[in-house]
Amino acid sequence: MPDLTWVATDLRTGLLLADLPDLDVSNVKATIGRYESTTATLPIPSAPENWQRATLEGAACLNLLSDGNPIWGGNVTKRIRDESDKITISLVTVESYLDRRYVGDVSYGATVANPSIPSVGQNNIVASLVNAYIADGAKPGLPIRVQFTTAGVGALRDRTYLDASDKTVYSALTELMGVIGGPEWTVGWEWQHNPERITPVLYVGDRIGAAVPSGMGPAATFEMPGSVISVSMLEDYSAGKGANDVMAVSSASGSVRPQSPRQLSAGTSRPTFEYRWTPSTSITDVGTLSAHAQQALGILSNGSATVNLSAVVSDAPVLGVDWSIGDDIGFAIGGLEDDPAMKAVTTKTGFDLFTDVFHDIFGTPGKSSIALARANTLGRESVPAFPGGFAGVARCIGWELEISETPIITPTLLSATIAGS
């Protein structure tokens, strides 16, 4: 099982501040294009001498290491001290910092005043926003770098941002990711040396993570029976989760409200379910709103479906080694159960005199093999909610790690949400 440990780092530089062997965190979570939060407790009697600096709100980050590799980081946002010998710490993933910095007056590509300016690749727009407003520079920021996950600069876009719009970098990136064919992004972590430090990396591209190559199976598969100890599948067509008539709108200017044409599902077996929402209040271009609506229709037309598989870490494919966020992951749930009344049957194939004698003298199986034969050939469903079994390959858009004596990992599969909703 991977060795899970905690360290504190400086939020501005990534420099190591302290080891935190007794930090108690029940669970951590990561999701593509979104920030997540958790809480921690630190006992003061065994805390490092510089524990006040190592847990300073707004200035420290607590990183989770798996066999020494950083897999998660949370900025310290709150620290509660009371009469006990423990402090309580609120943590939120570094994506939240993007929601604390505002975009100034900047344009990418064509504008109303200059419609002939060439459009800009969406990955370059993301990189420019992060480098200008998030990275440490003229204003104190984070020691972050941007890495493209797919070749090229991505789809060409035109974007204009105004300081007066009070749009954060997080909302700008969320809006970009929400258009059809928009860039996916997430934040990971890396070790840097001389001096030793742990710093964030914003990954952006047409896709985060790896698809299964054609003709091959996934690098990681979660199975039940097997490492998976619990499974749930949520299928949802409630408001905001399912619709077959979608429109994206923006804020009105006077009596005129920019809005997309209605996007309709073809050949639906459901009555009309409408959905209207505002992906961003600053969008005035109908084409951009239409791209948002098309993206939303693709997600909503069949409703949302989320599969959660919880597996014992010691038995499951290893996060950060066998699979990562965004990857295609295999799953195999249920099927015919091996009947308890099974019996062992020894089958001999291709035996000759030498191997028979070798087996008799040394007690080794030679070319014999042992197989289990079902007493009841019809079998029983091992997971009744999934008759005949439920197997395939699905996209992992997030994960949650329960940190306990028996750590549990839960990749989130097949989930879809509307950016800005």
C-alpha positions as CSV (number, residue, x, y, z in Angstrom):
1,M,0.0,0.0,0.0
2,P,1.3,3.5,-0.8
3,D,2.8,5.4,2.1
4,L,0.7,8.6,2.7
5,T,2.4,11.5,4.5
6,W,1.8,15.2,4.9
7,V,4.1,18.2,4.6
8,A,3.6,22.0,4.9
9,T,4.9,24.3,2.1
10,D,5.1,28.0,1.6
11,L,2.2,29.1,-0.6
12,R,4.2,31.8,-2.5
13,T,7.4,29.8,-3.0
14,G,6.6,26.1,-2.5
15,L,9.5,25.8,-0.1
16,L,9.1,23.0,2.5
17,L,8.2,24.3,5.9
18,A,7.6,21.2,8.0
19,D,6.7,17.5,8.1
20,L,3.3,16.9,9.6
21,P,3.2,13.2,10.6
22,D,0.3,13.6,13.0
23,L,-1.9,15.8,10.8
24,D,-5.4,14.2,10.8
25,V,-7.4,14.6,7.5
26,S,-10.4,12.3,6.9
27,N,-10.6,12.7,3.2
28,V,-9.4,14.8,0.2
29,K,-11.0,15.3,-3.2
30,A,-10.0,16.5,-6.7
31,T,-12.2,17.3,-9.7
32,I,-11.3,18.6,-13.2
33,G,-12.0,22.4,-13.5
34,R,-13.2,22.8,-9.9
35,Y,-11.9,23.4,-6.4
36,E,-12.6,21.1,-3.4
37,S,-12.3,21.6,0.3
38,T,-11.7,19.6,3.5
39,T,-10.7,20.1,7.1
40,A,-7.8,18.9,9.2
41,T,-6.8,18.8,12.8
42,L,-3.2,19.0,14.2
43,P,-2.3,18.0,17.8
44,I,-0.1,20.8,19.2
45,P,2.0,18.5,21.6
46,S,3.5,16.6,18.7
47,A,3.4,19.5,16.1
48,P,6.7,20.9,14.7
49,E,8.2,23.8,16.4
50,N,7.2,26.2,13.6
51,W,3.6,24.9,13.5
52,Q,2.1,28.5,13.5
53,R,4.0,29.4,10.3
54,A,3.4,26.0,8.8
55,T,-0.4,26.4,9.2
56,L,-0.7,30.2,8.6
57,E,-3.9,31.0,6.9
58,G,-3.4,32.5,3.4
59,A,0.3,31.7,3.5
60,A,0.7,27.9,3.8
61,C,-0.3,24.9,1.7
62,L,-0.6,21.4,3.1
63,N,0.5,18.7,0.6
64,L,-0.4,15.0,0.6
65,L,2.4,12.7,-0.6
66,S,2.0,9.1,-1.8
67,D,5.3,7.3,-1.6
68,G,6.9,10.7,-1.6
69,N,5.0,12.0,-4.7
70,P,2.7,15.0,-4.2
71,I,-0.9,14.0,-5.2
72,W,-2.9,16.7,-3.6
73,G,-2.5,20.2,-2.0
74,G,-4.8,22.4,0.0
75,N,-4.3,26.1,0.8
76,V,-4.9,26.9,4.5
77,T,-7.9,29.3,4.6
78,K,-8.9,29.1,8.3
79,R,-7.3,28.1,11.5
80,I,-9.3,27.7,14.7
81,R,-7.5,27.6,18.1
82,D,-9.4,26.9,21.4
83,E,-8.8,25.6,24.9
84,S,-8.0,22.1,23.6
85,D,-4.5,20.9,22.5
86,K,-5.6,20.7,18.8
87,I,-6.1,23.2,16.1
88,T,-8.7,22.9,13.3
89,I,-7.6,23.8,9.8
90,S,-9.7,24.5,6.7
91,L,-8.2,23.6,3.4
92,V,-9.2,24.3,-0.2
93,T,-7.5,23.1,-3.3
94,V,-5.3,25.6,-5.2
95,E,-7.9,26.1,-7.9
96,S,-9.7,28.3,-5.4
97,Y,-6.9,30.9,-5.6
98,L,-8.0,31.5,-9.2
99,D,-11.3,32.7,-7.8
100,R,-9.5,35.3,-5.6
101,R,-7.8,37.1,-8.5
102,Y,-9.6,39.3,-11.1
103,V,-9.0,39.7,-14.8
104,G,-8.1,43.2,-16.0
105,D,-8.7,44.9,-19.3
106,V,-7.4,42.4,-21.9
107,S,-8.4,41.1,-25.3
108,Y,-7.5,38.0,-27.3
109,G,-8.3,38.0,-31.0
110,A,-11.0,40.2,-32.7
111,T,-12.8,43.0,-30.9
112,V,-15.6,45.3,-31.8
113,A,-13.1,48.0,-32.5
114,N,-10.6,45.8,-34.3
115,P,-12.5,42.9,-36.0
116,S,-9.5,41.9,-38.2
117,I,-7.2,40.8,-35.3
118,P,-6.5,37.1,-35.6
119,S,-8.2,34.8,-33.1
120,V,-6.1,33.2,-30.3
121,G,-5.7,29.5,-29.4
122,Q,-7.8,28.7,-26.3
123,N,-4.9,27.0,-24.5
124,N,-2.8,30.2,-25.1
125,I,-5.6,32.3,-23.6
126,V,-5.6,30.1,-20.5
127,A,-1.8,30.2,-20.2
128,S,-1.8,34.0,-20.6
129,L,-4.5,34.6,-17.9
130,V,-2.7,32.3,-15.5
131,N,0.8,33.9,-16.1
132,A,-0.6,37.4,-16.0
133,Y,-2.9,37.2,-12.9
134,I,-1.9,34.0,-10.9
135,A,1.8,33.4,-11.2
136,D,4.2,35.2,-8.9
137,G,5.3,38.4,-10.6
138,A,4.6,42.2,-10.4
139,K,2.0,41.2,-7.7
140,P,2.7,38.4,-5.3
141,G,1.2,35.2,-6.6
142,L,1.8,31.4,-6.8
143,P,4.9,29.6,-8.1
144,I,2.8,28.0,-10.8
145,R,3.6,27.1,-14.4
146,V,1.3,26.0,-17.3
147,Q,1.7,22.8,-19.2
148,F,-0.3,21.8,-22.3
149,T,-1.6,18.3,-22.3
150,T,-2.4,18.1,-26.0
151,A,-0.6,19.3,-29.0
152,G,-1.1,22.8,-30.4
153,V,-2.8,25.9,-29.0
154,G,-6.3,24.5,-29.2
155,A,-9.4,25.9,-30.9
156,L,-9.2,29.6,-31.9
157,R,-11.3,32.0,-29.8
158,D,-12.0,35.7,-29.5
159,R,-12.3,37.0,-25.9
160,T,-12.5,40.4,-24.4
161,Y,-12.3,40.9,-20.6
162,L,-13.0,44.1,-18.8
163,D,-11.8,45.0,-15.3
164,A,-15.2,46.6,-14.7
165,S,-16.8,43.2,-15.2
166,D,-15.3,41.9,-12.0
167,K,-14.6,38.5,-13.6
168,T,-12.2,36.2,-11.7
169,V,-9.7,34.0,-13.5
170,Y,-11.6,31.0,-12.2
171,S,-14.8,32.2,-13.8
172,A,-13.0,33.1,-17.1
173,L,-11.5,29.5,-17.3
174,T,-14.8,28.0,-16.3
175,E,-16.6,29.9,-19.1
176,L,-14.0,28.8,-21.6
177,M,-14.2,25.1,-20.6
178,G,-18.0,25.3,-20.9
179,V,-18.2,26.0,-24.6
180,I,-18.3,23.1,-27.1
181,G,-14.8,22.0,-27.7
182,G,-13.5,24.2,-24.9
183,P,-10.2,23.5,-23.0
184,E,-10.1,21.2,-20.0
185,W,-7.9,22.2,-17.1
186,T,-6.8,21.0,-13.7
187,V,-4.0,21.7,-11.2
188,G,-1.4,19.1,-10.2
189,W,1.8,19.2,-8.2
190,E,5.5,18.6,-8.9
191,W,8.7,18.4,-6.9
192,Q,11.4,20.9,-7.8
193,H,15.0,20.7,-6.5
194,N,17.8,23.1,-5.5
195,P,16.1,24.1,-3.3
196,E,13.5,21.4,-2.5
197,R,10.0,22.7,-3.0
198,I,6.6,21.5,-4.2
199,T,4.8,23.7,-6.7
200,P,1.5,23.7,-8.6
201,V,1.2,23.0,-12.3
202,L,-1.9,24.0,-14.3
203,Y,-2.6,21.5,-17.0
204,V,-4.7,22.6,-19.9
205,G,-5.6,21.1,-23.3
206,D,-8.3,19.6,-25.4
207,R,-8.4,16.8,-22.9
208,I,-7.0,16.1,-19.4
209,G,-5.8,12.5,-19.0
210,A,-5.3,9.7,-21.4
211,A,-7.9,7.9,-23.6
212,V,-7.6,4.1,-24.1
213,P,-5.6,3.5,-27.3
214,S,-7.5,1.8,-30.1
215,G,-7.5,-1.9,-29.8
216,M,-6.1,-1.9,-26.2
217,G,-7.6,-2.2,-22.8
218,P,-7.4,0.4,-20.0
219,A,-4.3,0.7,-17.8
220,A,-6.4,0.5,-14.7
221,T,-9.5,-1.6,-14.0
222,F,-11.6,-1.6,-10.8
223,E,-13.5,-4.8,-10.2
224,M,-16.3,-6.1,-7.9
225,P,-15.8,-8.8,-6.6
226,G,-12.2,-7.6,-6.2
227,S,-10.7,-4.4,-4.9
228,V,-14.1,-2.6,-5.1
229,I,-16.0,-2.7,-1.8
230,S,-19.0,-0.5,-2.8
231,V,-20.5,0.9,-5.9
232,S,-23.3,3.3,-6.8
233,M,-24.8,4.6,-10.0
234,L,-26.9,7.8,-10.0
235,E,-29.0,8.4,-13.1
236,D,-30.7,11.8,-12.9
237,Y,-33.1,13.7,-15.2
238,S,-34.1,16.3,-12.6
239,A,-33.9,20.1,-13.2
240,G,-30.4,21.1,-14.2
241,K,-29.4,17.4,-14.8
242,G,-31.5,16.5,-17.8
243,A,-33.1,18.5,-20.7
244,N,-33.8,18.2,-24.4
245,D,-34.5,21.9,-25.2
246,V,-31.5,24.2,-24.1
247,M,-30.9,27.9,-24.4
248,A,-27.9,29.9,-23.1
249,V,-28.5,33.5,-22.3
250,S,-26.5,36.5,-21.1
251,S,-27.3,39.8,-19.3
252,A,-29.6,42.2,-21.0
253,S,-28.4,45.5,-22.3
254,G,-31.4,47.8,-22.2
255,S,-34.3,45.8,-23.6
256,V,-32.1,43.4,-25.6
257,R,-30.9,40.1,-24.1
258,P,-28.3,38.1,-26.0
259,Q,-29.4,34.5,-26.2
260,S,-28.6,31.4,-28.3
261,P,-31.1,29.7,-30.6
262,R,-32.9,26.8,-28.9
263,Q,-30.8,23.6,-29.1
264,L,-33.1,20.6,-29.4
265,S,-32.5,16.8,-29.0
266,A,-33.5,14.7,-32.0
267,G,-35.6,11.6,-31.7
268,T,-36.2,11.9,-28.0
269,S,-38.6,9.5,-26.2
270,R,-39.3,12.2,-23.5
271,P,-41.6,15.2,-23.5
272,T,-40.0,18.6,-23.7
273,F,-37.8,19.5,-20.8
274,E,-36.4,23.0,-21.1
275,Y,-33.2,24.4,-19.5
276,R,-32.0,28.0,-19.7
277,W,-29.0,29.4,-17.9
278,T,-26.3,32.1,-18.0
279,P,-22.8,30.7,-18.6
280,S,-21.4,34.2,-18.2
281,T,-22.9,37.7,-17.8
282,S,-20.3,39.3,-20.1
283,I,-21.0,37.2,-23.2
284,T,-22.5,39.3,-26.0
285,D,-21.7,37.1,-29.0
286,V,-24.6,34.8,-30.0
287,G,-22.2,32.3,-31.5
288,T,-20.4,31.9,-28.2
289,L,-23.7,31.4,-26.4
290,S,-24.7,28.9,-29.1
291,A,-21.5,26.9,-28.4
292,H,-22.3,26.9,-24.7
293,A,-25.9,25.6,-25.5
294,Q,-24.6,22.9,-27.8
295,Q,-22.2,21.7,-25.2
296,A,-24.9,21.7,-22.6
297,L,-27.3,19.8,-24.8
298,G,-24.7,17.1,-25.4
299,I,-24.5,16.7,-21.6
300,L,-28.1,17.0,-20.7
301,S,-30.0,15.3,-23.4
302,N,-29.7,11.8,-21.8
303,G,-29.5,13.1,-18.3
304,S,-26.5,12.8,-16.0
305,A,-25.0,9.5,-14.9
306,T,-22.4,9.2,-12.2
307,V,-20.7,6.0,-11.1
308,N,-18.8,5.9,-7.9
309,L,-16.6,2.9,-7.2
310,S,-14.9,2.7,-3.8
311,A,-11.9,0.4,-3.5
312,V,-9.4,-0.5,-0.9
313,V,-6.2,1.4,-1.8
314,S,-3.9,-1.5,-1.0
315,D,-5.8,-3.7,-3.6
316,A,-6.7,-1.1,-6.2
317,P,-4.8,0.4,-9.1
318,V,-2.5,3.1,-7.8
319,L,-3.5,6.7,-8.2
320,G,-0.7,8.7,-9.9
321,V,1.0,5.5,-11.1
322,D,-1.7,3.3,-12.8
323,W,-4.2,6.1,-13.4
324,S,-4.7,9.8,-13.0
325,I,-7.5,12.3,-13.1
326,G,-9.0,12.5,-16.7
327,D,-7.9,9.0,-17.7
328,D,-10.2,6.4,-19.1
329,I,-10.6,3.7,-16.5
330,G,-12.0,0.2,-16.8
331,F,-14.6,-1.2,-14.5
332,A,-16.3,-4.6,-14.1
333,I,-19.2,-4.8,-11.6
334,G,-21.1,-8.0,-10.8
335,G,-22.0,-10.9,-13.1
336,L,-22.6,-14.5,-12.2
337,E,-21.4,-15.2,-8.7
338,D,-19.2,-18.2,-8.0
339,D,-21.5,-20.6,-6.1
340,P,-20.4,-21.5,-2.5
341,A,-20.8,-25.2,-3.4
342,M,-18.0,-25.1,-5.9
343,K,-15.5,-27.9,-6.1
344,A,-11.9,-28.1,-7.3
345,V,-11.2,-30.1,-10.4
346,T,-7.7,-31.0,-11.5
347,T,-7.1,-31.1,-15.3
348,K,-4.1,-32.7,-16.9
349,T,-3.0,-31.6,-20.3
350,G,-0.1,-32.8,-22.4
351,F,1.4,-35.0,-19.7
352,D,4.2,-37.4,-20.5
353,L,6.0,-40.0,-18.4
354,F,8.7,-37.6,-17.3
355,T,6.4,-34.9,-16.0
356,D,4.2,-37.5,-14.2
357,V,7.3,-38.9,-12.4
358,F,8.5,-35.3,-11.7
359,H,5.2,-34.5,-10.1
360,D,5.1,-37.6,-8.1
361,I,8.6,-37.2,-6.6
362,F,8.7,-33.4,-6.0
363,G,5.0,-32.7,-5.5
364,T,5.0,-29.9,-8.1
365,P,2.0,-29.5,-10.4
366,G,3.9,-30.0,-13.6
367,K,1.5,-29.2,-16.4
368,S,-1.6,-29.9,-14.3
369,S,-4.0,-27.0,-13.6
370,I,-6.7,-26.5,-11.0
371,A,-10.0,-24.9,-12.1
372,L,-13.1,-24.2,-10.1
373,A,-16.3,-25.7,-11.5
374,R,-19.7,-24.3,-10.6
375,A,-22.0,-26.7,-8.9
376,N,-24.8,-24.5,-10.1
377,T,-24.2,-23.6,-13.7
378,L,-26.8,-20.9,-13.6
379,G,-25.0,-19.1,-10.8
380,R,-26.3,-16.1,-8.9
381,E,-25.9,-12.4,-9.5
382,S,-23.0,-11.1,-7.4
383,V,-24.4,-7.6,-7.5
384,P,-28.2,-7.8,-8.1
385,A,-28.7,-4.1,-9.0
386,F,-26.6,-4.8,-12.2
387,P,-28.1,-7.9,-13.8
388,G,-25.7,-9.7,-16.0
389,G,-22.9,-7.5,-14.8
390,F,-21.9,-3.9,-15.7
391,A,-18.5,-3.5,-17.3
392,G,-16.8,-1.1,-19.6
393,V,-14.5,1.9,-19.8
394,A,-15.4,5.4,-18.5
395,R,-13.8,8.7,-18.0
396,C,-12.5,9.6,-14.6
397,I,-13.3,13.3,-13.9
398,G,-12.4,13.2,-10.3
399,W,-11.5,11.2,-7.2
400,E,-11.9,11.1,-3.5
401,L,-9.4,9.5,-1.0
402,E,-10.6,8.5,2.4
403,I,-7.6,8.5,4.7
404,S,-7.9,6.0,7.5
405,E,-6.3,2.8,8.8
406,T,-7.7,1.2,5.6
407,P,-7.6,4.0,3.0
408,I,-10.4,4.0,0.4
409,I,-10.1,5.5,-3.1
410,T,-13.2,6.5,-5.0
411,P,-12.8,7.6,-8.7
412,T,-15.8,9.4,-10.1
413,L,-16.8,8.1,-13.5
414,L,-19.3,9.1,-16.2
415,S,-20.2,12.4,-14.5
416,A,-21.1,15.5,-16.4
417,T,-22.0,19.0,-15.2
418,I,-22.8,22.3,-16.9
419,A,-20.0,24.9,-16.5
420,G,-21.5,28.0,-14.9
421,S,-24.7,26.3,-13.7
